[in-house]
Amino acid sequence: MARKYLILLISFLLLMSCSDIFSTRDPEDPNSDGDVYISESVNELVTNLKTSLLTLDKNAYESLLIDPLTTDWSYSFETNSEDISDPSIFVDWGIDNEKLFIDEIKISGSAFSDISLSLNDTYNETLNSLNIELDYSMSFTDTSSTVFTVKGVFTFEIIKIDGHFWYIEKWIDQYYDLSIDQLSFSKLKEPYIY
């Protein structure tokens, strides 16, 4: 009989030690296409950029950029690409523009494919800020099913927050000697300035 009470007591104590087992979890953002990945290394940052473009996931894309609301830094984008009419048009380009860019591409039915991002330099991840350079090449299919090669060089000024997580503070896009069927990444962004 004592054994029966002991089992009931242990069961009761185990049940009481579980916190909130019958409540529901917080709902996920309905606008997200997948998980938001945090970049704990430079390679993860590059991989997450590629994944966010392939899936056109606005939340994953935004999570790569430094958030001025939670940090002392702000995000900026610059271009030196030759196919832009006026590089100064990106002076006030910020995170909201980036989100609009991804949303509008997704809504239009356009898509990225065959993305190649290659780091050009070695880097020391023990530092709290780095400049990294990536050669990029990707295919972009627009609404008329025309396929363009998007090509250039990204230079990222990245910052490590809390000693663990990398974010892009400054994004510089550049490319020269583009052929007729090639675009820079900046050229894709140009229609979403206003």
Secondary structure, DSSP 8 states (H G I E B T S, - for coil): -HHHHHHHHHHHHHHHHS-STTS------TT-SS-----SSHHHHHHHHHHHHHHT-HHHHHTTB--TTTSS---EEEE--TTSS-GGGGTT--HHHHHHHHHHHHHHT-EEEEEEEEE-S---TTSSEEEEEEEEEEEEE-TT--EEEEEEEEEEEEEEETTTEEEEEEEEEE--S--TTEE-HHHHHGGG--
